[in-house]
Amino acid sequence: MLVAGNQGCRTAVVTFCETQSSDVSTDSDEDEPRMFPEKPIVSSDSKKCFRCHKWKGFTEREVGIACGAKYCINCVLRAMGAMPEGRKCSTCIGYRINESKRDSLGKCSAMLKRLLSKRQMDEIMELEKSCQANQLPPHLVSVNGKRLSLRELVDLQSCAYPPKKLRPGNYWYDKVSGLWGKEGHKPCQIISPQLAVGDTIKKDASKGNTNIVINNREITQVELYMLKLAGINCEGDVCFWLSADGSCQEEGMNNVVGKIWDKTTHKLLCHALRLPIPPASANSSGEEVRNGLDAGDPCSTVSKKLNKLLLAGCDQSGTSTLFKQAKIVYRVPFSEEEHQNITYTIQRNLYRYIAILLEGRERFEEEYRVEMRKKRLDEPGPSALPDLIEEEIKEENVYSINPRLKNFSDWLLQAMMLGNLEVIFPAATREYSAVVEELWKHKAFQATYQRRNELEMLPRVANYFLDHAVEISKVDYNPSDMDKLYAEGITSSNGVASMDFSFPNPTQDSYMEAVDQYSSSMRYQLIRVHASCVGKNCKWLDMFEDVDLVIFCVSLTEYTEYLEDYNGVCTNKMMESKKLFENFVSHPAFAQKHCLLLLNKFDILEEIIDECPLSECEWFQDFNPVISRHPNSKTSNNNPSLAQRAYHYIAVKFKRLYNSITERKLFVSQLTALEADSVDGALKYTREILKWNEERRKVMRDWTTESPEASTTLEASTIT
């Protein structure tokens, strides 16, 4: 819940998030995943409530995600209590969920939407998705005959092209080509190759009977048929090597006999035979191994160093926008699933914005009616009949709409109140697209839109999408890159997303060519992790101990935003970011890692700093800059603005905090995540930090080799 600290300050809507503990857990038992027991499925009459045992006709029931017990609307809150792990009975807390319910995780039912407020509903759904007990147990997933460890499962789910809808079961994985499928079946997907998960692939992994082997796996009949249609000779007992880019060659031969996925006709064949094809961006960067033979020989290919960057921050700090902007800047295409998810989210949010405006229209209409009625009654002369006055006011009221639009407005507001917008849209987009266009052109809606700044529930980003409301409401709407950047509420299913990228090579005539030659041979992996997915006390951060640099995002406007817990206690969101930052940098996994702090939304800070003083946050109470009495004088032009002073002040506060914890130097940079150059500059700064650290280590190695005594001197004088 958002609470404004200053009535004159317009702040963005902030969702409720779990308060992070400042204590850092160092228990040794966190190195291995905790095993949660399975709750037996209850056996009961499906038509009766499990608690009151009453038959409620055809009314809906809430089903527990652990034991499967069903409850009526009168008993669900009594049976499930505060729901600290989502929709589980009180007796099911600490048990893992029924795997058949995994698809419904985080998807609130209509019953709960009627019983709970939006803040409570969002909190419970977030807990349900991020709760440790509800995560997919790694020991239930077997790859090439080996049960996965926690690290392997995380690597599998956070790679560039992870398996879709991973469920417990036995799978086979061809690490060279990226082919993935269930044991005993043909491949169903192509994921990222060269993942260190599972065991080596077995020859009978897919139960093929063709005597044709690809990467040590005997293929199925449908795969053989596809190879023949692609023009590859498959006579006799042949062994092929298939690389991630589709290059196919006979074992022991140095010539490529064909490229399976190069031609459109071959891809169409795969679609017809229900065989997978690589994602559109899988081979765009040219970083896949050349072929299956060379994949096992590290000396046969020019290997590039992979630098892992961990991106984290509180909700709405800008990590999502930065991640999407990086994809656009470095030409890493969105997958079809990501593109569709973003499209649906934008359309769904549009109807939420329209509903907020329609709610405001009703308020403005009533205010106008009351004002005009009072004005008519105060006019001198004979009094008119009340009914006649009301009719005249209604005709003159600029906020009145026709009955057709009024019916749509009532229906949409009812759906928003019940929390059914996510269920209705975007499925109903085709039906209501024409209504949105008519509504947008209506003078009452336009008059309301002109007063949108008076609607506190309307987020700042709504202005961007409402200006394109007619286009977005179309069935064939295709979001632009800027639409994707502005889209809010986009999260990955497991809270972790990653992308591989590299910086463009410098031009041939650049004088920095020799300097940047080292950088051009480096690859980077940006890993974004949602704050709710690192666990209480950030104990899941051990999974990211191999990252090279931590990037922490903080919104400069957080000092104006507040979070309210169930007890009604409000906490400044900047203090929550400070606490999460402390947990990150003090975690043992990052003891020797450098950290880059990105202070985002400087452009918005410039707009609100005059009305919302920085001292609203208790951590910034000592901010008291000297302001010139003559701001328009020539001498004042050289002085930094109030927003710039606030930025430098906040940067120093975090630097001192970081130094007090780690005794090292914190790198800080300004960021506007909606601007491509700003994101490019921030990520290039990470490259400079890594290069500086590499040079420092090289000097240390050389110095210690020459003189053992120099080691102590260098370590003492190292810049921290």
N, C-alpha and C positions, 0 to 999 in steps of 0.2 A: 504494500500500500504506500502511496506517495503522499507526503505531507509537505506543503509549501512552507518554507521558513520565512518568506517575505511575500506579502500579498502583491507587491508590485513586480514581482519576478515571475516570468513564465518558465516553467520547467517541464522537461520531458517526462512521460510516463515511465515509471520504473517498476518492474515486477518484483515481488517479494522473493528473497533468497535466504537460504539458511545461514545463520550466523556462524562464522568460522571460529573455532577455538584458537586461542593464542598459544596453547601448549603444543609443542612438537613431539609427536610420538616417536619413540626410538625403540619400541619393543622388538625383540628379535623374532617374534612369531609373525610379524607382518611380511617377512620375506617370502612366505608361502601363503597361498590363498586359504582363507578359512573355509572349512567344509561345513555347509549348512545341510541339516537333515531334510528329508522329504516328508511332507505331511500326507498321510493317507487320504484319499478322496472319500468324502462322506457319502453314504447311501441314504437317500431320502426321497420322498415323493416330490417330483419336480414341480407339482402344482401347488405345493404348500410351502409356507415360509419355514425355514429351518429353526427359527427361534420361537415363534408364537404358534406354529403348526396350523395356521389358518389358511384356508383356500381363498385367495383374493380375486378369483375370476381370471380375467385375461390381463390384469395389470402387470407391469414389468417388475423384475426383481434384480437386485444387485448380486452378482456372483463373486465369491471370494476367489482370488487368484491363486491361492495355495491349496485349499481343501475342496473348493467347488461348492461350498454351501451357498444356498440362495436365501436372500432376505427381502422382505417387503419394505415399503417406504417407511413404515412405522418402526421397524426393528433394526434397520441397517446401521444407524448411528450408535445404537446401544450395543450391537454386536461387534462393530469394528472400532469403536472408540475414536481416538484422535488420529488413527491411521498413520502411524510413524513410518510404516513401510508400504503405504498404499492400501489398496482395497483387500486387506486381510482381516480375518477374525482376530480378536484379541488373543486367542489361544494359538494363533498361527505365526505370531511375531517370532522371528528368528529362524523360520523355516523357509526353504526355497519355494519358488512358485511352481505351479503346474505348467509344464512346458507348452501345453496346448493353449495356454492363456498368454503366451509371450507376445503375440501380435497385438494384443489389446493394451499392453503396457503404456501408460501415459495418455491413454485416450479416455477421457471422462465420459461417463454415461449420462443420459438425460435425467435420470433420477437424482444423481448427485448434484447436477447443475441446478435442480430445483431446490435442493436442501441446503446447499452451501453458497457462500459468497464467491465471487470470482477470485479474490485473493486466496481464500482457503482452498478452493478447487485447484488453482495453479500450484500452490505449495504442495498439496497432496500428490498431484500428478508428477511434480518434479522429484519428490521423494521416492515415488514408485519407480521412476526410471533410473535414478542414481543410487538407490539403496544397494548396499553391498550384497545383501541376501538375495536380491532379485536379478543379479547379473548371471549371465550364462556361465555355468560351472565349466572350467577348462577340461576337467577329466571326463566330461561327457562328449567331448569332441575328439575323434580319432582321425589322424591324417596319415595315410600310408601305413596303417597298422600300429601307430604309436599315439598314445594319449597326449594331448597338448599340456604344456605347462602354462602358468599364468602369463609369462612373458611372451610365449609363442602365440597365445590367443590374442593378446594386445597387439602384437606385430601384425597378425592376420587381419584384425578388424580395423587397424589404423593405416594400412598401406594405401597406396594411391588408388588401387582398384580391388577393394575387398569383396569377399563372397557376399552375395545378396541374401538377406534373411537367413543368416547362419543359425542352425538349430542343432540340437544333440544328434549325433549319428556318426557313421563311419564314412570318410571321404578319401579320395585319392587326389594327389596333386603332382603335376608334372612341373618341377621347378624350372626347367629350361624354357619351355614354351608358355607356361602359365595356365595350361589347361587344368580344369577343376571339375570334379564330378563326384557323385555318390558311388561307393563301392558296388561293383557289379553292374554299373550303368555307363552309358556313353557320357562324354563331357557335356556339362550344362552351362559353363561359364569360362571366360578367360580372365584370370586375375593377375595381379602383379607377379612377374617371375622372380626367381632367385631369392625367395623368402626362406629364412632358416626355420622352417616349421616342419614337424613330423619327421618321418623316416624316409629312406629312399623308396622310390616307387617300385611296386612289385609288377611282375610281368602279367599276372592275371588280375590286375586291379579293376579293370572294366569288364572282365569275363569275356574277352574277345576270343573268337575262334577262326581267325582269318589267316594265321601264320604270318601276318605282316606286323612288324614291330616298329613303333615310333618312340624314341627316347626310352627304350627298355620296357615299353608297355605294348602288349598285343592289342591292336585296335579292334573295334566292333565292325559289323557288316556295313552299317550306315556310314561310318568314317571311310571305309574302303571304297564304297560307292562314290563318295565325294572326291577322293583322290583320283579315281579313274575319270570322273567328269572333268576334273581340273587338268587332265592330260598327263598325269604322272604314271609311269609304267610300274605296275605292281605285280608282275608275273613272278611266280615262284615264291620262295621264302626270302623276303627282302627286309632288311633293317634300315630304317631311316632315322635321321636326326632332324628335328623340327625346332627352329629357333622362335623367339618371341615375335619377330617381325614377319613370320610366315615362310621364311626360307627353308626349303626342304632339300636334303641331299642324302645320298646313299652313304651308309656307314663305310668308312675307309676311303671314300672318294672325296676329291677336293672341288667338285663341280656341283653347283646348285641345279637340281633338276626341275625346280619350279617354285613359285611363290604363291602360296595358297590364297592369301587375302589381298593380293594386289589389285586384281581385276574385280569390277563391279559384278560381273556374271558369277564369279566364284562366291562372292558374298551372298548373292541371291540364291545360289545353290545351298549355301549353309542355312539360310533362312527357311528354304523349302524343306530341308532335311532336319530342321530343328537342331542345328549344330551352332555353337557359339562363334562369334567373330570378335576380334579385339575391339576395345573402346576406341572411339574416333581419335583420341589424343594419345593412345598408347605408344605409337611409334613416331610421333611428331618431332620429338626432341632428338631422335637418333641415338639414344643412350642405351638401347637394348643390346644384348650380346649379339655377335654376328651369327653364330650358329651353335648348335648343341655341342659339337666337339670342343670348340674353343671355350665354352662356358666353364668347363672344369679346369681349364688351364689359366691361371691368373697372368701368366707371362704372354699369352697369345693375343690379348686385347689391351688397348690403352686404357687403363683403369683411371677413373677420376675420383678424387676424394669427395666423400659425401659429408657435408657439415649439417648437423641437425640443429634446428632452431625451435625452441619451445615457446609458443605464444600463449599467454594466459592473462586473465584479468577478470574483474567482476562483470556481472551482467550489464550490457549496454555501455561498456567501456570503450568499445570500438574494435574489439578483436575480430568479430564477424565481418565487419566492413573492410578491415585491413586484409583479412584472408581473401575475401572476394576480389578486392582491388588488386591484390598480388596476382591472382589467377588471370585477371584481365591484362595487367601490365606485362607479365611474362608469358602471355599467350598459352596458358594452360586451360584448355576448354573445359567447360562444365559438362559433366556426364548427362545423359538423357534423363536419368532419375533426378539429379540435382536441378536441372532446368525445369522439369515438370513440377517438382516440389516448390520451387521459387514462384513459378507462374500461378499455381493454385493458392499459395500463401498471399500473394499480392492481390488476387481477385477476392479472396476471403476478407482480407483486411479492408479492401475498398468498401465492401458492404457494411463493415463495422464503422468506418468513418461516416458513411452516408447515414447510418442509423443515429450516430451522435448528432449529426447536423439536423436530422428530422426531429430529434428530441428537443434540440434548441429551437427549431422552428415553432414547435407547439408552445414553448415558453414565450417566445417573442410575439406570437399571435395573441396569446392571452394577455400579455402586458399591453399590447396595442389596443385590444378590445377594452380593457379596463380604463386605460387613459382616455380613449375617445369617448367612452360612455360618460365618464366624469365631465369631460369637456362639453358634451352636448347638454347634459343636465344643468350645467352652470351658465349656459347661454341665455340671454334675456329673451323675453317673448313667451308666447304660449307653449306649454310643454307638449311634446309629441308622445304618442303611445310608446310604451317600452318595447313592444314587439317590433314596431316600425323602426325604432332607433337601432335595435339589434340587427335588423336586416340591412339597414343602411351602412352600419359599421362593418358588417361582414363583407359587403360588396366593395367597400373602400379599403379593407385590410389587405395590405401588400403581402402579408404572410399566409393568406388563405390559399388552399389548394383544392382542386376538384375532387369529387367523390372517388374516382378511380385511383388517383394518387394517394388519397387519404386511406383507402383500404390497404394499399401497398405499405404505406407508412405504419399503420397499426400492426400489420402482420410482421414487418421487419423488426419493429421495436419489441414486439412480443417474443420473437425468436431470439433477439439479443438478450432479453431479460431472462429467458429460460436457458441461455447458453447453447442454443442449437445452431448457431451460425456455421460452426465447423462441420456440422452434419449436413446442412442444407447446401452450403456453397463449398467449392465452385460447381457442384453437380447441377444446380439450378440456374447457372449463368445464362444458358441458351434461352430459358423461359423469361427471364427478367431483364435481359439486355435492352430490349426496346423501352421498358419502363424507366430504366436508368437514364436513357437518352432523353426521354420526355421530361423526366424530373429535373435533369440538369438544365434544360432550356427554360423551365418554368421560372417566372419572376419571383415567386415566393422562395424557391430554393436559392436563387442567386442573391436575393436580399439577405437570406440567412448566411450564405457563404461570405458575404461582405463583412459580417459580424462574427466570423469564426474565432477571432482572438478572444471573444468573450466566453467561449466554451472551454472550460478548464480540462475536460476529459479528452479533448481532441489533441493528439500528439502533434508535435512540430512537423514530423515527416509527412503527416496527412496532407499538408498543403501541396506537396509535390505530386502525389497520386491523384488528388481530387482535380487538379488541373487537367489530368488526362483520363477522367472518369469514363467518358464515352468509349474511348479506345480500349481501356482496360476491361470494360464489361463485355466486350465482344468475345465470341467463342474462339475465334482464331487469333486472339491476342498473343503476341510474342514479345516478351519483355526485352528491353534494350539493356546494354551494360549498365547504364545509369540507373535503370529501374531495379536491377539486381542489387546494386550497391545500397539503394535507399530501402530495400525490402527489410522489414523487421520481423523477428520471430522465426528466423531460419536457423535450425540446429540439426546436427547429424543425429542419427538414431542412438549412438552410443556416447555422444558428447565429445568424441575425438575425431578430428579430420586432419588430413595431411596432403601436401602437394610437393612434388619435386620440381625444381626450376633451376635455371642457371642464368647468369647475367649475360646480356648480348656481348659478343666479341667487339673490341674497339676497331675503329676504321684503320685502314692500312697506313694512312698518312698521319695517324695520331702520334704525337710525341710521347704519349703515355703507353705506347704499344708494348715496349719492353717491360715496363713496370707492371702492366696488367696481364702479362703473359701467364703469370702464376694464377691470377684470378680466373682466367678463362678456362683453366683446367680443373676448376672446382665446381661441384654440384651442391645444391642446397635442398634441404627438406624442411619445410615449414609445417610444424605440428601444432594445431590449435586444440587446446583442451578447455572444456567448459569448467568453470569454477566448481560447479556442483558435482563434478565427476572425479575430483581428486580425493574425495572421502573426508570424513571427519579427521581433523588434525593433519590434513594433507598426507595421509599415510600411503595413498596410492602413487605418490610422486616417485617412489622407488622404481616404478616402471619406466621412468624417463631419465634414469641416471646416466645414460649414454649420450645425452644431448650435449652440444658444444657451447650453447649460449641460451640464456633465458631472456625472453622479451616479455616485459610486464607492461600492460596498458592501464592507464588511469585516465578517466575523463575529467577534464578541468572544471566541469560543471557539477560534479558530484557533491560539492560542498553545499549546494542549494537543495539537495534531495535527501529524503529521509525514508527509512524502512521501519515498518511497525510490526512487532511480533504479536503472538497470540495474547500476550498479557497487556497489550496496548502500549508497550514501551517503544518509543521512537529512537532510532539511532541514525546519526548522520552517515550517509553513504560513503563519504570520504574516509570516515573512521573504519568502515568495513573494508575498504580497499587497503587502508594502512595495515589492518590486521592480517588480511590475506597476503599482502606483500611480505610482512614479517614471517609468516608461516613458510612462504616459498623460499626466501633467501636464507632462512636459518635451517632449512631441511638438510640433513646429512648428504642426500643425493647430490646437492648443488654446492657442497662445501668448497670445491675448487673451480666452480663455474663462474664466468663473468655474467653480469646482468645489464641489460639495456632497458631503461625506463622510458616509455613513450607517453608523453602528456598530450592527450588527444582533445579535439574540439576547441582549439584556441579561438577559432572564428566566432563560436557561440559565446565564449568567455568575454570577448570584446563587446558583445551586445548586452550582456547582463551585469557586468562588473559594477557599473555605476549605480544600479538599482539594488543589487544583491551584494552587500559587502562580504569580503572574504572571512571576516570575523564571525560569520554565522556558524562556522565549524569551530569546535572547541580547540582543535589542534592549531588553528590559525589565529588565535586570539591576539598574538603579538604583532600581527601585520598592521603597520601604521606608517604608510609611505608619506613622504613630504610632497604635498601638492602645490604647484605654483599658483599664485594668486592671479597671474596674467598668462593663462594658457595659450593665448594667441600671439604672444610676443615672439621676437626672433630667437631669443635665447632658449625659450621653451621648446623650440622645434628640435633641438638636439637631445632633449630629455626623453627617456622612454615613456610610453603610455602607461596608464594604470594597469591595463591587461598584461602588458609586458613585464611590469614589476611583479604582478601577482604570479605570473608564470615562473619567473626566476626565483621568487620566494618559495613557491611550492617545490621547485626542483631542489633547492638547497635543503628544505626540510627532509625530503626523501634521501638526499645524499648523506646527510648527517645520521639519519636513522640507519641507513645501510652500513655506513662506516662503524657505527656503534655495535652492530651485530657481527659483521664479517671482518672489520678492520681493512677493508679494501675500497677501491674506488668504484663508484656507481656511474655508469655512462647514461646520460640523459639527452633526449632529443624531443623537439616539438613535432607534433603530428596533426595533420588534417586528413583523416582516412578517406574522405570523399574525393581527395585530389590525388591523381595518379603520380605526379611528380613528388609529392610529399611522401607517399608510401615507398616509391622507388628510392628516394633519398634515405629514408629510414632503414630500409633493408640493405642498401649499399653501406650504410654506417656499420651494420653488423659485419659486413665483409671486412671493413677496415679494422674493427676490433679483433676479429679472428686473425687477420694478418699480423697485427701488432703483437698479439699473444704468441703467435708462432715465431716471430722474430725474437721476442724476448726469451722464449725457451731455447732458441738456437744459440743466442748469445750466452745464455747460462750454461748450455752444454759445452760450448767451446771454451768458455772461461774456466769451468771446473776441470776440463781436460788438461789445460795448461798449468793450472795451479789449484791444488786442493784447498788451499787457504782462501782462494777467491770465492769459493762456493758460499761460505758463511757471509762474506762481505756483500756479495751480490744479493743473496736472499734478504739480507737486512735492508738493503737499499732499493729493493724492487718497488716500483710504483704500485701502490695499492689503491 
